[in-house]
Amino acid sequence: MTHKAGFVNIIGNPNVGKSTLMNAFVGEKLSIITSKAQTTRHRILGIVNGDDYQIMFSDTPGIIKPAYEMQTSMMDFVKSAFEDADVLIYMVEIGEKELKDEAFFNKIQNSKVPVMLLINKIDTSNQEEIEEKLAYWEEKVPKANVYLISALEKFNIEPVFDKIKELLPASPAFYPKDQLTDKPERFFVNEAIREKILLNYKKEIPYAVEIETEEFFEEDTIIRIRAIIMVERETQKGIIIGHKGAALKKVGMEARKDLEIFFDKKVFLELYVKVNKNWRSNDRQLKRFGYKD
């Protein structure tokens, strides 16, 4: 039996369901999911193993026109997804027309690797619109394998997965067969906390925040974690903490519950807030937080 392995990179506009799709494939909550745009900041690898295959799914940030240095770095992650893909998944939602960046769209149309174009959120549409969009995308990207899906409802995910396996190149496994991701535990702690901030705060607050896990001690029955929430201004620090610390406490409690499910162990989580002025435009800080090499 020939063993297959390869990198399957998921790209598309913000909020089309890329993270939901990857989590559906991997069966674990690796990518954070909220209704806000720009939820995913890094490339996150989710590994799916079978006896005769290994698939490395890569969830990427939604494609945007960068407004500051951190967003430029986020788009560099997307560019790298084109370079190492064995199969490219271009994901759209039922109501949209094309990528916000024409250069990226041209890369998809002229891709040298197989492209799977997934039209997501069809559960929110009607038959007439679905048929119209299917015809539109088949004309726009004629070389692509086009599928109608609902990542949230897991509709039509299995045929997509089977097609991916068919398109993979013959190759030995890249990672140990019991490995789920290339990211360390601290990364998922940071993401769990950031997700709760995205869900609990409005306006610019979620986008000005970065999380750094300073301590991660795993014992037999408990994991002890100390994490810092970085903000850009003193006013943001006050908003994150909230009246008598209530807002910060809520974030900590919600993140801890998710982390206990993720690690399958009791978690003790300490959160602190620090001001790290204009970190999103500072090269040194962006390197520190993994946005730049």
C-alpha positions as CSV (number, residue, x, y, z in Angstrom):
1,M,0.0,0.0,0.0
2,T,1.4,3.4,-1.0
3,H,1.7,5.9,1.8
4,K,0.6,9.5,1.0
5,A,1.4,12.7,2.8
6,G,1.2,16.4,2.0
7,F,0.3,19.9,3.0
8,V,-3.3,21.1,2.5
9,N,-3.5,24.9,2.9
10,I,-6.8,26.7,3.5
11,I,-7.1,30.3,2.3
12,G,-9.9,32.8,1.8
13,N,-11.4,36.1,2.9
14,P,-11.9,36.7,6.7
15,N,-14.8,35.0,8.3
16,V,-15.6,32.5,5.6
17,G,-15.3,29.5,7.9
18,K,-11.6,28.4,7.4
19,S,-11.0,27.6,11.1
20,T,-14.3,25.8,11.4
21,L,-13.4,23.6,8.4
22,M,-9.9,22.8,9.8
23,N,-11.4,21.9,13.2
24,A,-14.0,19.7,11.4
25,F,-11.2,17.8,9.6
26,V,-8.9,17.5,12.6
27,G,-11.6,16.8,15.2
28,E,-10.0,19.1,17.8
29,K,-10.5,22.8,18.4
30,L,-7.1,24.0,17.2
31,S,-8.2,27.3,15.6
32,I,-10.2,29.8,17.5
33,I,-13.6,30.7,16.0
34,T,-15.5,33.9,16.5
35,S,-17.8,36.1,14.3
36,K,-15.1,38.8,14.3
37,A,-12.7,39.2,11.3
38,Q,-9.0,38.5,11.7
39,T,-9.5,35.9,14.4
40,T,-6.6,33.8,13.0
41,R,-3.3,35.6,13.1
42,H,-0.8,32.7,12.5
43,R,-0.6,29.7,10.3
44,I,-1.8,26.8,12.4
45,L,-1.0,23.2,11.5
46,G,-3.5,20.5,12.2
47,I,-2.3,16.9,11.5
48,V,-4.7,14.1,10.5
49,N,-3.3,10.5,10.4
50,G,-4.4,7.3,8.9
51,D,-2.7,4.0,8.2
52,D,-1.7,5.0,4.7
53,Y,-1.8,8.8,4.8
54,Q,-0.9,11.9,6.8
55,I,-2.5,15.3,6.0
56,M,-1.1,18.5,7.3
57,F,-4.0,21.1,7.3
58,S,-2.9,24.7,7.5
59,D,-5.4,27.3,8.6
60,T,-4.3,30.8,7.6
61,P,-5.4,34.4,8.4
62,G,-8.2,35.8,6.3
63,I,-6.9,37.9,3.4
64,I,-7.0,41.7,4.0
65,K,-5.3,44.8,2.9
66,P,-2.8,45.4,5.7
67,A,-3.2,48.5,7.8
68,Y,-0.2,48.1,10.1
69,E,2.9,46.0,10.5
70,M,1.3,43.0,12.2
71,Q,-1.3,42.6,9.5
72,T,1.6,42.7,6.9
73,S,3.2,39.8,8.7
74,M,-0.2,38.0,8.8
75,M,-0.4,38.3,5.0
76,D,3.2,36.9,4.7
77,F,1.8,33.7,6.4
78,V,-0.8,33.5,3.6
79,K,1.9,34.0,0.9
80,S,3.9,31.1,2.4
81,A,0.7,28.9,2.2
82,F,0.9,29.2,-1.6
83,E,4.5,28.2,-1.6
84,D,4.4,24.9,0.3
85,A,1.0,23.6,-0.6
86,D,0.4,20.1,-2.2
87,V,-3.3,20.9,-2.3
88,L,-4.8,24.3,-2.0
89,I,-8.3,24.9,-0.5
90,Y,-9.8,28.2,-1.6
91,M,-12.8,28.8,0.6
92,V,-15.6,31.2,-0.1
93,E,-19.0,31.7,1.5
94,I,-22.2,31.6,-0.4
95,G,-22.7,35.4,-0.7
96,E,-19.3,36.5,-1.8
97,K,-17.7,37.3,-5.2
98,E,-13.9,37.1,-4.9
99,L,-10.8,37.6,-2.8
100,K,-10.2,41.1,-1.5
101,D,-6.7,41.0,-3.0
102,E,-6.6,40.5,-6.8
103,A,-3.0,39.3,-6.8
104,F,-3.9,36.4,-4.4
105,F,-6.9,35.5,-6.6
106,N,-4.7,35.4,-9.7
107,K,-2.4,33.0,-7.8
108,I,-5.3,30.7,-7.2
109,Q,-6.5,30.8,-10.9
110,N,-2.9,30.0,-12.0
111,S,-2.0,27.5,-9.3
112,K,0.3,24.7,-10.3
113,V,-1.0,22.4,-7.5
114,P,-4.6,21.1,-7.4
115,V,-7.2,23.6,-6.1
116,M,-10.3,22.7,-4.2
117,L,-12.9,25.5,-4.2
118,L,-15.3,25.1,-1.3
119,I,-18.5,27.1,-1.2
120,N,-19.4,27.3,2.5
121,K,-22.5,28.2,4.5
122,I,-24.9,26.8,2.0
123,D,-27.2,26.0,4.9
124,T,-27.9,29.8,5.0
125,S,-29.0,30.0,1.4
126,N,-31.6,28.7,-1.1
127,Q,-31.5,26.4,-4.1
128,E,-31.6,29.2,-6.7
129,E,-28.6,31.1,-5.1
130,I,-26.6,27.9,-4.7
131,E,-27.0,27.0,-8.4
132,E,-26.1,30.5,-9.4
133,K,-22.9,30.6,-7.2
134,L,-21.9,27.2,-8.3
135,A,-22.0,28.2,-12.0
136,Y,-20.2,31.5,-11.1
137,W,-17.2,29.9,-9.4
138,E,-16.9,27.0,-11.9
139,E,-16.5,29.7,-14.5
140,K,-14.1,31.8,-12.4
141,V,-11.8,29.0,-11.4
142,P,-12.3,26.3,-14.1
143,K,-9.5,24.0,-13.0
144,A,-10.7,23.8,-9.4
145,N,-12.6,20.9,-7.9
146,V,-15.8,22.7,-6.6
147,Y,-17.8,21.5,-3.6
148,L,-20.8,22.8,-1.8
149,I,-20.4,22.5,2.0
150,S,-21.5,23.6,5.4
151,A,-18.4,23.4,7.7
152,L,-20.5,24.2,10.8
153,E,-23.0,21.5,10.1
154,K,-20.3,19.1,8.7
155,F,-22.3,18.8,5.5
156,N,-20.3,17.3,2.5
157,I,-17.1,17.3,4.5
158,E,-16.4,13.6,4.0
159,P,-16.4,13.7,0.1
160,V,-14.0,16.7,0.4
161,F,-11.7,14.7,2.7
162,D,-11.7,11.7,0.3
163,K,-10.8,13.9,-2.6
164,I,-7.9,15.4,-0.7
165,K,-6.6,11.9,0.1
166,E,-6.8,11.1,-3.6
167,L,-4.9,14.3,-4.6
168,L,-2.0,13.8,-2.1
169,P,1.4,12.9,-3.4
170,A,3.1,9.6,-2.4
171,S,5.3,10.4,0.5
172,P,6.4,9.0,3.9
173,A,4.9,10.8,7.0
174,F,6.5,14.2,7.9
175,Y,5.6,14.0,11.6
176,P,5.1,11.2,14.2
177,K,1.7,9.5,13.7
178,D,0.5,10.5,17.2
179,Q,1.2,14.2,16.7
180,L,-1.8,16.5,16.4
181,T,-0.2,19.9,15.6
182,D,3.2,21.6,15.2
183,K,2.4,24.2,17.9
184,P,3.4,24.0,21.5
185,E,1.0,23.9,24.5
186,R,1.6,27.5,25.3
187,F,0.3,28.6,21.9
188,F,-3.1,27.0,22.6
189,V,-3.2,28.7,26.0
190,N,-2.6,32.0,24.3
191,E,-5.2,31.3,21.7
192,A,-7.9,30.2,24.2
193,I,-7.4,33.5,26.2
194,R,-7.4,35.6,23.0
195,E,-10.7,33.9,21.9
196,K,-12.4,34.9,25.1
197,I,-11.2,38.5,24.7
198,L,-12.5,38.5,21.1
199,L,-15.9,37.3,22.4
200,N,-16.1,39.6,25.5
201,Y,-14.8,43.0,24.2
202,K,-15.8,45.4,21.4
203,K,-14.1,47.8,19.0
204,E,-10.3,47.9,18.8
205,I,-9.6,46.1,22.1
206,P,-9.4,42.5,20.7
207,Y,-7.1,43.6,17.9
208,A,-4.7,45.5,20.2
209,V,-4.2,42.4,22.4
210,E,-1.4,39.8,22.4
211,I,-1.1,36.9,25.0
212,E,2.2,35.6,26.4
213,T,2.2,32.5,28.6
214,E,5.1,33.1,31.0
215,E,4.7,29.9,33.1
216,F,3.3,26.4,32.2
217,F,3.9,23.8,34.8
218,E,2.2,20.4,34.3
219,E,1.8,18.2,37.4
220,D,0.1,14.8,37.8
221,T,-3.4,16.2,38.4
222,I,-3.2,19.9,37.5
223,I,-1.6,22.3,35.0
224,R,-0.5,25.7,36.5
225,I,-0.5,28.6,34.0
226,R,0.5,32.2,34.4
227,A,-0.2,34.4,31.3
228,I,0.1,38.0,30.5
229,I,-2.4,40.0,28.4
230,M,-0.5,42.7,26.5
231,V,-2.3,45.8,25.4
232,E,-1.1,49.0,23.6
233,R,-2.5,51.7,25.9
234,E,-3.3,52.3,29.6
235,T,-6.9,53.0,28.8
236,Q,-7.2,49.5,27.2
237,K,-5.7,47.9,30.3
238,G,-8.5,49.4,32.4
239,I,-11.1,48.1,30.0
240,I,-9.6,44.6,30.0
241,I,-9.6,44.5,33.8
242,G,-13.0,46.0,34.2
243,H,-14.8,47.2,37.4
244,K,-13.2,45.5,40.4
245,G,-11.5,43.1,38.0
246,A,-14.9,41.5,37.0
247,A,-14.2,41.5,33.2
248,L,-10.7,39.9,33.5
249,K,-12.1,37.3,35.9
250,K,-14.8,36.3,33.4
251,V,-12.1,35.9,30.6
252,G,-10.0,33.7,32.9
253,M,-12.9,31.5,34.0
254,E,-14.1,30.9,30.4
255,A,-10.6,30.3,29.1
256,R,-9.8,27.9,32.0
257,K,-12.9,25.8,31.2
258,D,-11.9,25.4,27.5
259,L,-8.3,24.6,28.5
260,E,-9.4,21.9,30.9
261,I,-11.3,20.3,28.0
262,F,-8.4,20.7,25.6
263,F,-5.8,19.3,28.0
264,D,-8.2,16.9,29.8
265,K,-6.8,18.0,33.1
266,K,-7.6,20.5,35.9
267,V,-6.1,23.9,35.1
268,F,-5.1,26.8,37.5
269,L,-4.9,30.0,35.4
270,E,-3.5,33.3,36.5
271,L,-4.0,36.3,34.3
272,Y,-2.2,39.7,34.4
273,V,-2.5,42.8,32.1
274,K,0.5,44.8,30.9
275,V,0.9,47.8,28.6
276,N,3.3,47.1,25.7
277,K,3.1,50.3,23.8
278,N,2.4,50.1,20.0
279,W,3.6,46.4,19.8
280,R,1.7,45.8,16.6
281,S,4.0,48.2,14.7
282,N,7.2,47.2,16.4
283,D,9.4,44.7,14.5
284,R,11.2,43.5,17.7
285,Q,7.9,42.7,19.4
286,L,6.4,41.1,16.3
287,K,9.4,38.7,16.2
288,R,9.0,38.0,19.9
289,F,5.3,37.0,19.4
290,G,6.1,34.9,16.3
291,Y,4.7,37.1,13.5
292,K,8.2,37.5,12.0
293,D,11.3,35.3,11.6
